Amino acid sequence: MTCVAVVHYHLRTGGVTRIVQHACQALRERGVKVAVLAATPPEMPLAAPAAVVPELAYDERRPPVTTPRLIALLRREAERLLGRAPDLWHVHNHSLGKNSVLTDACRELAKQGERLLLQVHDFAEDLRPHQWCSLMENLGEGDAARLSARLWPQAPQIHYAVINGRDRGILARAGFEPERLHLLPNPVVAPRVPATSSTLSGGRLWLAPVRGIRRKNLGELLLWSLLAEEGVVVSTSRRPENPREQAQHRHWQRAAARLRAPLRLGLVESEGLSFESLLKGVECFVTTSVAEGFGMAFLEPWLLERPLVGRDLPEITADFVSGGVVLEEGCYSRLEVPEGWLGRDRLWHAATSALQRWYGEYGRSQPPAAVDAVLNAWCREGRVDFGRLDEPLQMRVLERLVEHPVEREALSPSALTPPAPARVEANRRAVAEGWDLQAYGRRLSALLEEVAASPSGPVEALEGTPVLDGFLDPSRLWLLRV
């Protein structure tokens, strides 16, 4: 029987914890013995024993600990729960900059011959400069190449898993060995919906099932509420928890009120409802996000037998499309508005300022012609993608549409049209067959067995900063992310 120790920073509800929960369930059904180590106790049922290791908490919260001491604690707790040493360690988001000692411990474990599966859900290199700067200070000693070597160790006993094809492509181009680089998409399990829904006054509910953080692109959600059919109420499910996000959230609440838009943000908090109770009353799901890791929002609606409309993110959803999910009916990859509504000079200044911040935060100089690359990605044939704009630029467009409603016809698309019931059912079948818990369990257990059987060898490093270089692409600039 394969024994695996799963390591994460915390076991609070949502995010990666949800994936850990599903993995424990799927692996138990396949006879794999699992122990979970985290800084907090589980907030949801786990199909595996868990141990609290406070030293796994985020750097600003954890007690002081050295790398050797953390390794000793992890080994002690894993052996206590498993009854013996684990065959391998499955570590989530080791490189994100949340706990620099854990990052270093992964490399040291590999040097000691331990087998590791390092699963990366999010990257410090992907427009997360705060995490990058923390890593530079704690591990890189101010040297980006040194940091890269410590973040991304290479050895026969180290395997990497990513959750989408975009990330696999970036790591492959960075020089990761293909046989040790694996695509491991998340399982999709529909939330349990109560038999009866909570009553929500005010109209037909079109829901973005998200916490209203900046990259969810609330300005675009406001635009669609302004253009919605009579009786439709566009909503988000939750407010942001991060204080840095709350100011922008309040901005959009005030803007919606001023423009008299049928937009209601944070229904769970404002109406005192549970998230699950909202779902049964949803007529249609909406997404306007400009960045996702896995992209659960593109799959879950179909399992709930509801249509999905809104912004497609092809670099994320290409995996879903290849698996049979059709998004072109109801979703768009660009929401185009006339460039003349804003002016080329205003867009040029916005791009220039954002590039300087983005590259500067990573200690880089922007490449030649970077501004041209940005504008070529934003603008096509005299039109600019609304989702690439920041809040002030989006507000200019919204105010114009309110003052001149006839100009909505200048948008492309100018309306959201949900896919037909037959497409909803076809997509439901595709998701149920391709991303269900059983399929995930088969993929994950096979991967763990492969890692456990890997030979051991010296730990090496990639030259330079190839992962950072892969993400620092001017065409990927969205103003809502800088």
C-alpha positions as CSV (number, residue, x, y, z in Angstrom):
1,M,0.0,0.0,0.0
2,T,1.3,3.4,-1.0
3,C,1.6,5.9,1.9
4,V,1.6,9.6,1.1
5,A,2.0,12.6,3.4
6,V,0.0,15.6,2.0
7,V,1.3,19.0,3.1
8,H,-0.5,22.4,2.9
9,Y,-0.4,25.6,4.9
10,H,-3.9,25.4,6.3
11,L,-7.1,23.5,6.1
12,R,-9.6,26.3,6.0
13,T,-12.6,26.0,3.8
14,G,-12.2,26.6,0.1
15,G,-9.4,26.8,-2.4
16,V,-6.7,24.2,-2.2
17,T,-8.2,22.7,0.9
18,R,-11.2,21.6,-1.2
19,I,-8.8,19.8,-3.5
20,V,-7.1,18.1,-0.5
21,Q,-10.5,17.0,0.7
22,H,-11.4,15.5,-2.6
23,A,-8.0,13.9,-3.0
24,C,-8.3,12.2,0.4
25,Q,-11.7,10.8,-0.5
26,A,-10.6,9.6,-3.9
27,L,-7.4,8.0,-2.7
28,R,-9.1,6.2,0.2
29,E,-11.4,4.5,-2.3
30,R,-8.3,3.3,-4.2
31,G,-6.5,1.9,-1.2
32,V,-3.9,4.7,-0.8
33,K,-3.0,5.6,2.8
34,V,-2.9,9.3,3.4
35,A,-1.9,11.6,6.2
36,V,-2.5,15.4,6.0
37,L,-0.2,17.9,7.7
38,A,-1.2,21.6,8.0
39,A,-1.0,24.5,10.4
40,T,-4.7,24.5,11.2
41,P,-7.2,21.7,11.9
42,P,-9.6,20.8,9.1
43,E,-12.8,22.9,8.9
44,M,-14.5,20.2,6.9
45,P,-14.6,16.4,7.0
46,L,-11.5,14.7,5.7
47,A,-11.2,11.0,4.7
48,A,-7.7,10.9,6.2
49,P,-6.1,11.6,9.6
50,A,-4.7,15.1,10.0
51,A,-2.0,16.6,12.2
52,V,-1.6,20.3,13.2
53,V,2.0,21.6,12.6
54,P,1.9,25.3,13.5
55,E,5.2,25.8,11.8
56,L,3.5,25.3,8.4
57,A,1.5,28.6,8.8
58,Y,2.3,31.7,6.7
59,D,5.6,33.4,7.5
60,E,4.0,36.3,9.3
61,R,2.0,33.9,11.6
62,R,4.2,30.9,12.2
63,P,6.5,30.3,15.2
64,P,10.2,30.6,14.4
65,V,11.6,27.4,13.0
66,T,14.7,26.2,11.1
67,T,14.6,24.0,8.0
68,P,16.0,20.9,9.8
69,R,13.5,21.4,12.6
70,L,10.6,21.7,10.2
71,I,11.7,18.5,8.4
72,A,11.9,16.7,11.7
73,L,8.4,17.8,12.7
74,L,6.9,16.8,9.4
75,R,8.6,13.3,9.5
76,R,7.5,12.8,13.1
77,E,3.8,13.6,12.4
78,A,3.7,11.7,9.1
79,E,5.1,8.6,10.7
80,R,2.8,8.9,13.6
81,L,-0.3,9.0,11.4
82,L,0.8,6.5,8.8
83,G,2.6,4.0,11.0
84,R,5.7,4.3,9.0
85,A,7.7,6.8,6.9
86,P,5.8,8.0,3.8
87,D,6.7,6.8,0.4
88,L,6.4,10.3,-0.9
89,W,5.4,13.8,0.0
90,H,2.6,15.6,-1.9
91,V,3.2,19.3,-1.2
92,H,0.8,22.0,-2.4
93,N,2.0,25.5,-3.5
94,H,5.5,25.1,-2.1
95,S,6.8,28.0,-4.2
96,L,4.2,30.7,-3.6
97,G,6.1,32.6,-0.9
98,K,3.7,31.9,1.9
99,N,6.2,29.9,4.1
100,S,9.8,30.3,3.0
101,V,11.0,27.5,5.4
102,L,8.7,25.0,3.8
103,T,10.0,26.0,0.4
104,D,13.5,25.3,1.5
105,A,12.5,22.1,3.3
106,C,11.2,20.6,0.0
107,R,14.6,21.0,-1.6
108,E,16.4,19.6,1.5
109,L,14.0,16.6,1.6
110,A,14.9,15.9,-2.0
111,K,18.6,16.1,-1.2
112,Q,18.1,13.5,1.4
113,G,16.5,11.2,-1.2
114,E,12.9,11.7,-0.4
115,R,10.3,11.5,-3.2
116,L,8.2,14.6,-3.8
117,L,5.2,15.6,-5.8
118,L,5.2,19.4,-5.8
119,Q,1.8,20.6,-7.0
120,V,1.6,24.2,-8.1
121,H,-1.8,25.9,-8.1
122,D,-0.5,29.5,-8.1
123,F,2.8,31.1,-9.0
124,A,4.6,34.0,-7.3
125,E,5.9,34.8,-10.7
126,D,2.3,35.3,-12.1
127,L,1.6,38.9,-11.1
128,R,2.0,38.3,-7.4
129,P,4.9,40.6,-6.7
130,H,4.3,40.7,-2.9
131,Q,4.9,37.0,-2.7
132,W,7.9,37.3,-5.0
133,C,9.5,40.1,-2.9
134,S,9.0,38.0,0.2
135,L,10.8,35.1,-1.4
136,M,13.6,37.3,-2.6
137,E,14.2,38.6,0.9
138,N,13.9,35.2,2.7
139,L,15.4,32.8,0.2
140,G,17.0,34.6,-2.7
141,E,19.1,37.0,-0.7
142,G,18.4,39.6,-3.4
143,D,19.5,37.3,-6.3
144,A,16.7,36.2,-8.6
145,A,18.7,33.3,-10.1
146,R,19.5,32.1,-6.7
147,L,15.9,32.2,-5.7
148,S,14.8,30.4,-8.9
149,A,17.2,27.6,-8.0
150,R,15.7,27.2,-4.6
151,L,12.1,27.4,-5.8
152,W,12.4,24.9,-8.7
153,P,14.9,22.1,-7.8
154,Q,15.3,19.4,-10.4
155,A,16.1,15.8,-9.6
156,P,14.8,12.3,-10.6
157,Q,12.9,12.1,-7.3
158,I,11.1,15.5,-7.7
159,H,8.0,15.6,-9.9
160,Y,5.8,18.6,-10.5
161,A,2.1,18.8,-11.1
162,V,0.2,21.7,-12.5
163,I,-3.6,22.2,-12.9
164,N,-3.8,23.6,-16.4
165,G,-2.1,23.3,-19.8
166,R,-0.9,26.9,-19.8
167,D,1.3,26.3,-16.7
168,R,2.6,23.1,-18.1
169,G,3.6,24.9,-21.2
170,I,5.5,27.6,-19.3
171,L,7.3,25.1,-17.1
172,A,8.2,22.9,-20.1
173,R,9.6,25.9,-22.0
174,A,11.5,26.7,-18.8
175,G,13.4,23.4,-19.0
176,F,11.5,21.1,-16.7
177,E,11.9,17.4,-17.7
178,P,8.7,16.3,-19.5
179,E,8.6,12.9,-17.8
180,R,8.5,14.7,-14.4
181,L,6.0,17.4,-15.3
182,H,2.4,16.4,-15.0
183,L,-1.0,17.9,-15.8
184,L,-3.3,17.1,-12.9
185,P,-6.7,18.9,-13.3
186,N,-8.9,19.4,-10.3
187,P,-11.9,17.2,-9.8
188,V,-15.3,18.9,-10.2
189,V,-17.9,18.1,-7.6
190,A,-21.1,20.0,-7.7
191,P,-22.1,21.8,-4.5
192,R,-25.0,20.2,-2.6
193,V,-28.1,22.3,-3.3
194,P,-30.9,22.4,-0.7
195,A,-34.3,21.0,-1.8
196,T,-35.7,24.5,-1.5
197,S,-34.1,27.8,-2.3
198,S,-34.0,30.9,-0.2
199,T,-36.3,33.6,-1.4
200,L,-34.5,36.5,-3.0
201,S,-36.6,39.5,-3.8
202,G,-36.0,41.6,-6.8
203,G,-36.0,39.5,-9.9
204,R,-34.3,36.7,-11.9
205,L,-30.9,35.9,-10.4
206,W,-27.8,35.8,-12.6
207,L,-25.0,34.9,-10.3
208,A,-21.2,35.2,-10.4
209,P,-20.4,32.6,-7.7
210,V,-17.2,34.5,-6.6
211,R,-15.8,36.6,-3.8
212,G,-15.7,40.1,-5.3
213,I,-11.9,40.6,-5.5
214,R,-10.4,42.9,-8.1
215,R,-9.4,40.3,-10.7
216,K,-13.1,39.2,-10.9
217,N,-13.6,42.3,-12.9
218,L,-16.7,43.8,-11.2
219,G,-16.8,46.7,-13.7
220,E,-17.7,44.3,-16.5
221,L,-20.3,42.7,-14.3
222,L,-21.8,46.1,-13.7
223,L,-21.8,46.7,-17.5
224,W,-23.8,43.5,-18.1
225,S,-26.2,44.5,-15.3
226,L,-26.9,47.8,-17.1
227,L,-27.6,46.0,-20.3
228,A,-29.5,43.1,-18.8
229,E,-33.1,42.2,-19.7
230,E,-35.9,43.7,-17.6
231,G,-36.2,41.7,-14.3
232,V,-32.6,40.3,-14.3
233,V,-30.5,41.0,-11.2
234,V,-26.8,40.4,-11.6
235,S,-25.0,39.4,-8.4
236,T,-21.9,38.1,-6.7
237,S,-22.0,35.6,-3.9
238,R,-19.5,37.0,-1.4
239,R,-17.6,40.1,-0.4
240,P,-13.8,40.1,-0.3
241,E,-12.1,39.3,3.0
242,N,-8.8,41.0,2.3
243,P,-8.8,44.6,3.5
244,R,-6.8,45.6,0.4
245,E,-9.6,44.4,-1.8
246,Q,-12.5,46.0,0.1
247,A,-11.9,49.6,-1.1
248,Q,-12.4,48.6,-4.7
249,H,-15.4,46.5,-3.8
250,R,-17.0,49.6,-2.1
251,H,-16.2,51.6,-5.2
252,W,-18.3,49.3,-7.3
253,Q,-21.1,49.2,-4.8
254,R,-21.3,53.0,-4.9
255,A,-21.0,53.1,-8.7
256,A,-23.9,50.6,-9.1
257,A,-26.1,52.7,-6.8
258,R,-25.2,55.9,-8.6
259,L,-25.9,54.4,-12.1
260,R,-29.1,52.7,-10.8
261,A,-27.9,49.3,-12.0
262,P,-29.5,46.0,-11.0
263,L,-26.2,44.8,-9.5
264,R,-26.1,43.3,-6.0
265,L,-22.6,42.4,-4.6
266,G,-22.0,39.9,-1.8
267,L,-25.5,38.3,-1.5
268,V,-24.3,35.8,1.2
269,E,-23.5,38.7,3.6
270,S,-26.1,41.2,2.5
271,E,-29.0,38.8,2.6
272,G,-27.8,36.5,5.4
273,L,-28.0,33.5,3.1
274,S,-25.8,30.5,2.7
275,F,-23.9,30.1,-0.6
276,E,-25.6,26.7,-1.2
277,S,-29.1,28.2,-0.7
278,L,-28.5,30.7,-3.5
279,L,-27.7,28.1,-6.1
280,K,-31.2,26.6,-6.6
281,G,-32.6,30.0,-7.4
282,V,-30.0,30.8,-10.1
283,E,-31.3,31.2,-13.6
284,C,-27.9,31.7,-15.2
285,F,-24.3,31.8,-14.0
286,V,-22.0,34.6,-15.1
287,T,-18.2,35.0,-15.1
288,T,-16.2,38.1,-15.9
289,S,-12.9,37.2,-14.2
290,V,-9.7,38.2,-16.0
291,A,-7.5,35.5,-14.3
292,E,-8.1,32.0,-13.0
293,G,-5.9,29.2,-11.8
294,F,-7.9,26.1,-12.7
295,G,-11.2,27.7,-13.8
296,M,-13.8,25.9,-11.7
297,A,-16.4,28.6,-12.7
298,F,-16.3,27.2,-16.3
299,L,-17.3,23.7,-15.2
300,E,-19.5,23.7,-12.1
301,P,-22.5,25.5,-13.6
302,W,-23.1,22.6,-16.0
303,L,-23.3,20.1,-13.2
304,L,-25.9,22.3,-11.6
305,E,-27.8,22.1,-14.9
306,R,-27.6,25.9,-15.5
307,P,-26.2,27.9,-18.4
308,L,-23.0,30.0,-18.2
309,V,-22.4,33.3,-19.9
310,G,-19.5,35.8,-19.8
311,R,-15.8,36.1,-20.3
312,D,-13.9,33.1,-21.6
313,L,-10.2,32.8,-20.7
314,P,-8.8,30.6,-23.5
315,E,-5.4,30.0,-21.9
316,I,-7.3,28.3,-19.1
317,T,-10.3,26.9,-20.8
318,A,-8.4,25.2,-23.7
319,D,-8.2,22.1,-21.5
320,F,-12.0,22.1,-21.0
321,V,-12.7,22.6,-24.7
322,S,-10.4,19.7,-25.6
323,G,-12.4,17.6,-23.2
324,G,-15.7,18.4,-25.0
325,V,-17.0,21.5,-23.1
326,V,-18.4,24.0,-25.6
327,L,-18.1,27.6,-24.4
328,E,-18.5,29.6,-27.5
329,E,-22.3,29.7,-27.1
330,G,-22.7,32.3,-24.4
331,C,-19.1,33.2,-23.7
332,Y,-16.7,35.7,-25.4
333,S,-12.9,36.1,-25.2
334,R,-13.1,39.9,-25.8
335,L,-15.6,42.5,-24.9
336,E,-14.8,45.2,-27.5
337,V,-15.6,48.9,-27.1
338,P,-14.6,51.7,-29.5
339,E,-11.1,52.8,-28.9
340,G,-12.2,56.3,-29.6
341,W,-14.3,56.4,-26.5
342,L,-11.1,56.5,-24.5
343,G,-8.4,57.7,-26.8
344,R,-5.1,56.1,-27.9
345,D,-3.1,58.5,-25.7
346,R,-5.0,57.5,-22.6
347,L,-4.5,53.8,-23.3
348,W,-0.8,54.4,-24.0
349,H,-0.2,56.1,-20.7
350,A,-2.1,53.4,-18.8
351,A,0.0,50.7,-20.5
352,T,3.3,52.5,-19.9
353,S,2.6,53.1,-16.2
354,A,1.4,49.6,-15.6
355,L,4.4,48.0,-17.4
356,Q,6.8,50.1,-15.3
357,R,5.1,49.0,-12.1
358,W,4.9,45.3,-13.1
359,Y,8.5,44.9,-14.3
360,G,9.8,47.1,-11.6
361,E,8.2,45.1,-8.8
362,Y,10.1,42.0,-10.2
363,G,13.3,43.9,-10.4
364,R,13.4,43.9,-14.2
365,S,13.6,46.4,-17.0
366,Q,10.8,46.2,-19.5
367,P,11.8,44.8,-22.9
368,P,12.0,46.9,-26.0
369,A,8.6,47.5,-27.7
370,A,6.8,46.3,-24.6
371,V,4.1,49.0,-24.8
372,D,3.5,48.1,-28.5
373,A,3.0,44.5,-27.5
374,V,0.5,45.5,-24.8
375,L,-1.5,47.7,-27.1
376,N,-1.5,45.1,-29.8
377,A,-3.0,42.6,-27.3
378,W,-5.6,45.2,-26.0
379,C,-6.7,46.7,-29.3
380,R,-7.8,45.3,-32.6
381,E,-9.2,47.3,-35.6
382,G,-10.1,50.3,-33.5
383,R,-11.6,48.5,-30.6
384,V,-10.2,47.8,-27.1
385,D,-11.1,44.9,-24.8
386,F,-13.0,46.3,-21.8
387,G,-11.5,43.7,-19.5
388,R,-8.0,45.0,-20.1
389,L,-9.0,48.4,-18.6
390,D,-8.6,49.6,-15.0
391,E,-11.4,51.0,-12.9
392,P,-11.2,54.7,-14.0
393,L,-11.2,53.7,-17.7
394,Q,-14.0,51.2,-17.2
395,M,-16.1,53.9,-15.5
396,R,-15.7,56.2,-18.5
397,V,-17.2,53.5,-20.7
398,L,-20.0,52.8,-18.2
399,E,-21.0,56.4,-17.7
400,R,-21.1,56.9,-21.5
401,L,-23.4,53.9,-21.9
402,V,-25.7,55.3,-19.2
403,E,-25.8,58.8,-20.8
404,H,-26.2,57.4,-24.4
405,P,-28.0,54.0,-24.1
406,V,-28.3,53.7,-27.9
407,E,-24.5,53.3,-28.1
408,R,-24.7,49.8,-26.5
409,E,-24.9,48.6,-30.1
410,A,-21.2,49.7,-30.5
411,L,-20.2,46.9,-28.1
412,S,-19.2,43.5,-29.3
413,P,-20.9,41.5,-28.0
414,S,-23.7,43.8,-26.9
415,A,-25.8,41.2,-25.1
416,L,-25.4,38.0,-23.2
417,T,-27.3,35.1,-24.6
418,P,-27.4,31.9,-22.5
419,P,-26.8,28.6,-24.4
420,A,-29.8,26.4,-25.1
421,P,-30.9,23.5,-22.8
422,A,-29.4,21.0,-25.2
423,R,-26.0,22.6,-24.9
424,V,-26.3,22.7,-21.1
425,E,-27.0,19.0,-21.0
426,A,-24.2,18.2,-23.4
427,N,-21.7,20.2,-21.3
428,R,-23.0,18.5,-18.2
429,R,-22.2,15.1,-19.6
430,A,-18.8,16.2,-20.7
431,V,-17.9,17.6,-17.2
432,A,-19.4,14.6,-15.4
433,E,-17.3,12.2,-17.5
434,G,-14.0,14.0,-17.7
435,W,-13.6,15.7,-14.3
436,D,-15.5,13.5,-11.9
437,L,-13.9,12.3,-8.6
438,Q,-13.3,8.8,-9.9
439,A,-11.4,10.0,-12.9
440,Y,-9.3,12.3,-10.6
441,G,-8.7,9.4,-8.2
442,R,-7.3,7.2,-11.1
443,R,-5.0,10.0,-12.3
444,L,-3.8,10.9,-8.9
445,S,-3.1,7.4,-7.6
446,A,-1.3,6.5,-10.8
447,L,0.9,9.6,-10.5
448,L,1.7,9.0,-6.8
449,E,2.8,5.4,-7.6
450,E,5.0,6.7,-10.4
451,V,6.6,9.3,-8.1
452,A,7.1,6.7,-5.3
453,A,8.9,4.4,-7.7
454,S,11.2,7.2,-9.0
455,P,15.0,6.7,-8.7
456,S,16.9,9.2,-6.5
457,G,19.7,11.4,-7.8
458,P,21.5,14.7,-7.2
459,V,19.5,17.9,-6.9
460,E,20.2,20.4,-9.6
461,A,19.0,23.8,-10.6
462,L,17.7,25.4,-13.8
463,E,19.9,28.3,-15.1
464,G,18.6,31.8,-14.7
465,T,15.0,32.6,-14.1
466,P,13.1,30.8,-16.8
467,V,9.8,30.5,-14.9
468,L,9.6,34.2,-14.2
469,D,10.6,34.9,-17.8
470,G,7.7,32.8,-19.0
471,F,5.2,34.8,-17.0
472,L,6.7,38.2,-17.7
473,D,5.0,38.5,-21.1
474,P,3.7,42.0,-22.0
475,S,0.8,40.6,-23.9
476,R,-0.5,39.1,-20.6
477,L,-0.9,42.5,-19.0
478,W,-4.4,43.2,-17.5
479,L,-4.6,46.5,-15.6
480,L,-6.8,44.9,-12.9
481,R,-3.9,42.7,-11.9
482,V,-1.2,45.4,-11.3
